[in-house]
Amino acid sequence: MNRNIIIRKSITDDKIFREPKTMQVLWYILLNADKEQKLKTTYQQITCITGLSKSVAQKALESLKNSGYISKRVSGKEISIKIKKDFPYLMKRKTQDCFKVDENTLHFDWFDEYQSRHLWIYLLLTANTEPVAFKSTVIDKGELMTKLSILSTATGLTVSQVRTALKI
């Protein structure tokens, strides 16, 4: 099954976006949930796919639950997750303020590196949607002018993690 998700760009304004490990779990949920926005999984599956420890995955799920984005029920080893209908960033169709992520993105070599994935998504969300003049330079559609310190603050990654993620 090839699944696409469409995300509103304003997700970068949410405090949860500055929690890279929580966002890693959120992407796992979004890319694996069924058409009814439900997912049955285990901590073992989450940790295997995301590379996070069980305790970090538990904290991330609690953070998503406390933010009102998901409901979660644990029964034995199985975790039932439902993305709330009022999740403000998931869209049914693409508009100007959205971008689409294809499930095949999961197969990129660097997608296992959560810092690289998180930075890549941030760059997609903040890239220009039309050419913009900046001083004597034109910054084209799909481009972004920024600094390492800005990327660090916006994503919750350290400057060193941003630099490493950009090299990958």
Residue pairs with C-beta under 8 A, 6 or more apart in sequence:
1 103
2 102
2 103
2 104
3 31
3 103
4 100
4 101
4 102
4 103
5 30
5 31
5 90
5 100
5 101
6 90
6 91
6 92
6 93
6 94
6 98
6 99
6 100
6 101
7 30
7 89
7 90
7 91
7 98
7 99
7 100
7 101
7 125
8 88
8 89
8 90
8 91
8 97
8 98
9 97
9 98
9 99
9 125
9 126
10 88
10 89
10 97
11 17
11 89
11 125
12 122
12 125
12 126
12 154
14 89
16 22
16 23
16 26
16 63
16 64
16 67
16 69
17 23
17 122
17 154
17 155
17 156
18 154
18 155
18 156
19 60
19 63
19 156
20 114
20 115
20 118
20 155
20 156
20 157
21 50
21 52
21 56
21 59
21 60
21 114
22 59
22 60
22 63
22 64
23 118
23 121
24 50
24 52
24 60
24 114
24 117
24 118
25 46
25 50
25 52
25 57
25 60
25 61
25 64
26 60
26 64
26 69
27 117
27 121
28 46
28 49
28 50
29 39
29 64
29 70
29 81
29 83
30 83
30 90
30 101
31 101
31 103
31 105
31 106
32 39
32 41
33 39
33 81
33 83
36 82
37 82
37 83
37 85
37 87
37 90
38 80
38 81
38 82
38 83
39 80
39 81
39 82
40 78
40 79
40 80
40 81
41 78
41 79
41 81
42 77
42 78
42 79
43 54
43 57
43 58
43 77
43 79
44 77
46 52
46 57
46 79
47 53
47 54
47 57
50 57
50 114
51 112
51 114
52 60
52 114
61 70
61 72
61 79
61 81
64 70
64 72
65 71
65 72
68 84
68 86
69 83
69 84
69 87
70 81
70 82
70 83
70 84
70 87
71 81
71 82
71 84
72 79
72 80
72 81
72 82
73 79
73 80
74 80
83 90
91 98
94 100
96 129
99 124
99 125
101 121
105 111
110 116
110 117
110 120
110 168
111 117
113 165
113 168
115 157
115 161
115 162
115 164
115 165
116 165
116 168
118 155
118 156
118 157
118 165
119 151
119 155
119 157
119 162
119 165
119 166
120 165
122 151
122 154
122 155
123 144
126 144
126 146
126 154
127 141
127 142
127 143
127 144
128 139
128 140
128 141
128 142
128 143
128 144
129 141
130 141
131 138
131 139
131 140
131 141
132 138
132 139
133 139
134 145
137 145
139 145
148 159
148 162
148 163
149 159
151 157
151 162
152 158
152 159
152 161
152 162
155 162
157 165
